[in-house]
Amino acid sequence: MVGLLLFLAPIYAIMVAIIVYFGIRVFVGRRKKQIQKAIGEGVCAHCGERIIQNKCPNCDETKPS
């Protein structure tokens, strides 16, 4: 906002700063939700696969006896 004061009236500089602030907050919030949706319950520490229903599809598969 301080940098914009040289070029714009103070009210316009304040409005631009507020719009940028809330725009970044919305962008970060949506990105965070997108990442949480992609990760799901977590990631397996051994193979890096996505955990589904508290089990890793690669490491915890049932082994026939």
C-alpha positions as CSV (number, residue, x, y, z in Angstrom):
1,M,0.0,0.0,0.0
2,V,2.8,2.4,0.8
3,G,4.3,1.9,-2.7
4,L,1.0,2.7,-4.3
5,L,0.7,6.0,-2.4
6,L,3.2,7.6,-4.8
7,F,1.0,6.9,-7.8
8,L,-2.6,6.8,-6.5
9,A,-4.7,8.7,-4.0
10,P,-4.6,7.1,-0.5
11,I,-8.2,5.8,-0.7
12,Y,-7.4,3.9,-4.0
13,A,-4.2,2.5,-2.5
14,I,-6.1,1.2,0.5
15,M,-8.8,-0.4,-1.7
16,V,-6.2,-2.1,-3.9
17,A,-4.3,-3.4,-0.8
18,I,-7.5,-4.8,0.7
19,I,-8.5,-6.4,-2.6
20,V,-5.1,-8.0,-2.9
21,Y,-5.1,-9.2,0.7
22,F,-8.5,-10.9,0.5
23,G,-7.8,-12.3,-3.0
24,I,-4.6,-14.0,-1.7
25,R,-6.6,-15.4,1.3
26,V,-9.2,-16.9,-1.0
27,F,-6.6,-18.3,-3.4
28,V,-4.7,-19.9,-0.5
29,G,-7.9,-21.3,1.1
30,R,-9.0,-23.0,-2.2
31,R,-5.5,-24.4,-2.8
32,K,-5.3,-25.8,0.7
33,K,-8.7,-27.6,0.2
34,Q,-7.6,-28.9,-3.2
35,I,-4.3,-30.3,-1.7
36,Q,-6.2,-31.9,1.3
37,K,-8.7,-33.5,-1.1
38,A,-5.8,-34.9,-3.2
39,I,-3.9,-36.3,-0.3
40,G,-6.9,-37.9,1.5
41,E,-6.1,-39.6,4.7
42,G,-2.4,-39.3,4.3
43,V,0.6,-40.8,2.5
44,C,2.3,-44.1,3.2
45,A,5.8,-43.7,4.8
46,H,7.3,-46.7,3.0
47,C,6.1,-46.4,-0.6
48,G,4.5,-42.9,-0.8
49,E,1.1,-44.2,-2.0
50,R,-2.1,-42.5,-0.9
51,I,-3.7,-44.2,2.1
52,I,-7.3,-45.3,1.6
53,Q,-9.5,-46.5,4.5
54,N,-6.5,-46.5,6.9
55,K,-4.6,-49.0,4.6
56,C,-1.9,-48.6,2.0
57,P,-2.9,-50.4,-1.3
58,N,0.7,-51.5,-1.9
59,C,2.0,-52.4,1.5
60,D,-1.1,-53.7,3.2
61,E,-2.5,-55.9,0.5
62,T,-3.7,-59.3,1.8
63,K,-1.3,-62.0,1.1
64,P,-2.7,-65.4,0.1
65,S,-1.7,-68.3,2.5
